[in-house]
Amino acid sequence: MKNGKKKILILEKDYFFRDVLREVCGPLGETLLVEDLNKALRLIMEKTYDLLLLDWSLIGSQSASLFSTIRSFQPKAKKLVLVLEPDLTNVVAAMKAGADDILWPSQDLKTLSEKIAEYMGQNNERPNTKAFISRMAESISEKALLQETSLANASREFSRTFLLYTLKMKKMKRSQLAHILSVSPRTLHRHLSI
C-alpha cells in the first residue's frame, strides 16, 4: 500500500452484484473487480490486499486450494465469502475452508456495507463472533419458517454451525471442545457429522 489506501479484491460472477459491491467498497479503498477465478488467483499472488470478497459459486469446488494460496500470499487479508443465500452446507464449507465471515446478497445494503466496513477497519482483530452467530441464527430461523422445517431441526443446524465456528475461531481441537462441553469426543463427532 504505497499511498496508504486499503486494497480490496472482489471476485464476483454476477454483473449486477459486482456493481453493488463497487459502490459499497469504493469509499473504503482501492477496489479491483474480477469475475474469473484464475485471474483472481494471479492477482492474489502478485499484489497485497487488505480484504478479499469471494463469490462462493466461483470457488466452492476449489476452495481448499484457493484458501491455501491465500494463506501463503495474503496471510493478513480478511476473507469474506459471498453466498447466494445462507445455506448451512455452504456456510460450514466456507468456514472450514478458511473464510473469516460469510455475507449474502439478500442482506440489506446497509448491513452489507457495515459488515465490509467493519472488516476494513479491523485488519488485525478477530471478527465479531456475536454478530456472526446472531446473523446465522436469524437466517436459520428464516429458513426453517420458509421451508416449514421443525424448530428442532433448525436448532440442531444452528448448534452444529456454532460448534464448527467455535472450533475454527478458537483454533481448538475437537477433543478440547468435547472436554469443555463435557461430552465424549465420539458424541461431538456424531453431532458435527449430522
C-alpha positions in Angstrom: 0.0 0.0 0.0 2.1 2.8 -1.3 -0.5 5.5 -0.9 -1.9 4.2 2.4 -5.2 3.4 0.8 -6.5 -0.1 1.6 -6.9 -2.5 -1.3 -9.9 -4.7 -1.9 -10.2 -7.6 -4.4 -13.7 -8.7 -5.3 -14.3 -12.0 -7.1 -18.0 -12.0 -8.2 -19.6 -13.5 -11.2 -22.9 -11.6 -11.1 -22.6 -8.3 -13.0 -25.3 -6.5 -11.1 -23.9 -7.5 -7.7 -20.3 -6.6 -8.8 -21.6 -3.0 -9.4 -23.3 -3.0 -5.9 -20.1 -4.1 -4.3 -18.1 -1.5 -6.2 -20.4 1.2 -4.8 -20.2 -0.3 -1.3 -16.4 -0.8 -1.3 -15.3 2.3 -3.4 -15.2 4.7 -0.5 -13.4 2.2 1.7 -10.4 1.6 -0.5 -8.9 0.9 -3.9 -11.3 -1.7 -5.4 -10.5 -4.3 -8.1 -13.3 -6.4 -9.5 -12.8 -9.7 -11.3 -15.2 -12.4 -12.5 -12.7 -15.1 -13.2 -11.1 -17.4 -10.5 -7.8 -17.8 -12.4 -7.4 -14.0 -12.8 -8.2 -13.6 -9.1 -5.6 -16.2 -8.2 -3.0 -14.4 -10.3 -3.8 -11.1 -8.6 -3.6 -12.7 -5.1 -0.1 -13.9 -5.9 1.0 -10.6 -7.4 -0.3 -7.9 -5.1 -1.2 -7.4 -1.5 -4.8 -6.9 -0.4 -6.5 -6.0 2.9 -9.8 -7.6 2.0 -10.9 -10.4 -0.3 -14.6 -10.7 -1.2 -15.0 -14.1 -2.8 -18.1 -15.5 -4.6 -18.7 -19.0 -3.3 -20.3 -20.1 -6.5 -17.0 -19.5 -8.3 -14.7 -21.0 -5.6 -16.8 -23.7 -3.9 -15.2 -26.8 -5.5 -11.7 -25.2 -5.5 -11.9 -23.6 -2.0 -9.2 -25.7 -0.4 -6.6 -24.8 -3.0 -7.7 -21.2 -3.1 -7.5 -20.7 0.6 -4.2 -22.4 0.7 -2.9 -19.9 -1.8 -4.4 -17.0 0.1 -2.8 -18.2 3.3 0.6 -18.3 1.5 0.4 -15.0 -0.3 -2.1 -12.9 1.7 -1.8 -14.0 5.4 -3.1 -10.7 6.8 -6.0 -10.3 4.3 -9.6 -10.7 5.6 -11.5 -13.2 3.6 -15.2 -12.7 3.3 -17.2 -15.2 1.3 -20.3 -14.2 -0.6 -23.0 -16.9 -0.8 -26.3 -16.6 -2.7 -28.3 -17.4 0.4 -27.2 -18.5 3.9 -27.4 -22.3 3.1 -25.9 -24.1 6.0 -23.9 -26.5 3.9 -22.2 -23.6 2.0 -21.7 -21.6 5.2 -20.0 -24.5 7.0 -17.9 -25.4 4.0 -16.7 -21.8 3.6 -15.8 -21.5 7.3 -13.9 -24.8 7.2 -12.0 -23.7 4.1 -10.8 -20.5 5.9 -13.4 -17.7 5.4 -13.4 -15.1 8.2 -17.1 -14.4 7.6 -20.0 -15.1 5.3 -22.1 -12.4 3.6 -25.1 -12.9 1.4 -26.7 -10.5 -1.2 -30.1 -10.8 0.4 -28.9 -8.8 3.3 -29.9 -5.3 3.1 -27.3 -2.9 1.6 -26.8 -1.1 4.9 -25.9 -4.3 6.7 -23.6 -5.4 3.9 -21.9 -2.0 3.9 -21.4 -2.0 7.7 -20.0 -5.6 7.7 -17.5 -4.8 5.0 -16.5 -1.5 6.6 -16.1 -3.3 10.0 -13.6 -5.7 8.4 -11.7 -2.9 6.6 -11.2 -1.3 10.0 -10.1 -4.3 11.9 -7.3 -5.9 9.9 -5.6 -7.4 12.9 -8.6 -8.3 15.1 -10.9 -11.3 15.1 -14.3 -11.0 13.5 -17.3 -10.1 15.7 -18.4 -13.6 16.8 -21.6 -12.4 18.4 -22.7 -10.6 15.2 -21.9 -13.7 13.1 -23.8 -16.0 15.4 -26.8 -13.7 15.5 -26.9 -13.5 11.7 -26.6 -17.3 11.4 -29.4 -17.9 14.0 -31.6 -15.4 12.2 -31.0 -16.9 8.8 -31.5 -20.5 10.0 -34.8 -19.5 11.7 -36.0 -17.8 8.5 -35.0 -20.9 6.5 -36.9 -23.1 9.0 -40.0 -21.0 8.6 -39.8 -20.8 4.8 -39.2 -24.5 4.4 -41.5 -25.4 7.2 -38.7 -27.3 8.9 -39.2 -28.1 12.5 -37.7 -25.7 15.0 -35.8 -28.7 16.5 -34.0 -29.3 13.1 -33.2 -25.6 12.8 -31.9 -25.6 16.3 -29.7 -28.6 15.6 -28.4 -26.9 12.4 -27.5 -23.7 14.4 -25.8 -25.7 17.2 -23.7 -27.6 14.6 -22.7 -24.3 12.8 -21.9 -22.7 16.1 -19.7 -25.6 17.2 -17.8 -25.6 13.9 -17.4 -21.9 14.0 -16.0 -22.2 17.6 -13.5 -24.8 16.5 -12.3 -22.6 13.7 -12.1 -19.3 15.6 -10.5 -20.7 18.7 -8.2 -22.9 16.7 -9.3 -25.7 19.1 -9.1 -29.5 18.6 -12.4 -31.4 18.8 -11.2 -33.2 21.9 -10.7 -29.9 23.7 -14.1 -28.7 22.7 -15.6 -32.1 23.8 -13.9 -31.7 27.2 -15.3 -28.1 27.6 -18.8 -29.3 26.7 -18.5 -32.4 29.0 -19.3 -34.8 26.2 -17.4 -37.6 24.7 -15.3 -36.9 21.6 -17.5 -39.6 19.8 -20.7 -37.7 20.8 -19.3 -34.4 19.5 -18.1 -36.1 16.3 -21.6 -37.6 15.7 -23.2 -34.2 16.3 -20.9 -32.4 13.9 -21.3 -35.1 11.2 -25.1 -34.8 11.0 
